[in-house]
Amino acid sequence: MQVALARTRSDATVLQTGNEEEFDAHKRRRMAEKDKKKALETAEEQKRLKHPMQGAPADGGARPAKKVRGAGLKATGAGPAAVVPDEYLPPNRILFVQNLPADFDKDALTAIFGRFEGFREVRMVPGRSGIAFVEYEAEAGAITAKENTAGMALNNSEKIMKVTYQRQ
């Protein structure tokens, strides 16, 4: 958890501690600062559009400025665009198994994953060879199975099985 002090008082704080006139003055000042900041950002954007050749090479070659998607936007943390790598997914009771040989079926996977506590079932993905889901009754069984089977060589080291938790 991160804690930071506010730079200014909130509207609610000003309304609680002061009167209506003080609140109105605070709100006008805040809106004026907001408008000023917005005008500066607009002016900078227009300047960039007028002069796209900023940062041109010293040798005189004409190279257009690189457009960066999302440039000028602040990162707001883990939003919908944030993608978590498979290795850092939180544990859950369903495992996602990838990189399986084409001849591997439900019975072969049941033999591998069925020896761990709480095993429920193996579901093969129809139309996609090499992918399956393995379900356990509790997270503890899935965690043990993942730790013991991730990176396991299948079919005489032909393929290495990748085991991760299912995305929620």
Long-range contacts (C-beta under 8 A, 24 or more apart in sequence): 41-72, 45-72, 86-162, 86-164, 87-164, 89-164, 89-165, 89-166, 89-167, 90-165, 90-168, 91-139, 91-142, 91-143, 91-146, 91-165, 92-139, 92-142, 92-165, 92-166, 92-168, 93-118, 93-135, 93-136, 93-137, 93-138, 93-139, 93-141, 93-142, 94-133, 94-134, 94-135, 94-136, 94-142, 94-165, 94-166, 95-133, 95-134, 95-135, 95-136, 95-142, 95-145, 95-146, 95-163, 95-164, 95-165, 95-166, 96-131, 96-133, 96-163, 96-164, 96-165, 96-166, 96-167, 97-131, 97-132, 97-133, 97-134, 97-161, 97-162, 97-163, 98-130, 98-131, 98-161, 98-162, 98-163, 98-164, 99-130, 99-159, 99-160, 99-161, 99-162, 100-129, 100-130, 100-131, 100-132, 100-154, 100-159, 100-161, 101-130, 101-154, 101-155, 101-158, 101-159, 102-129, 102-130, 103-155, 104-130, 104-154, 106-132, 109-134, 112-149, 112-152, 113-145, 113-149, 116-141, 116-144, 116-145, 116-148, 117-141, 117-144, 118-142, 119-145, 133-166
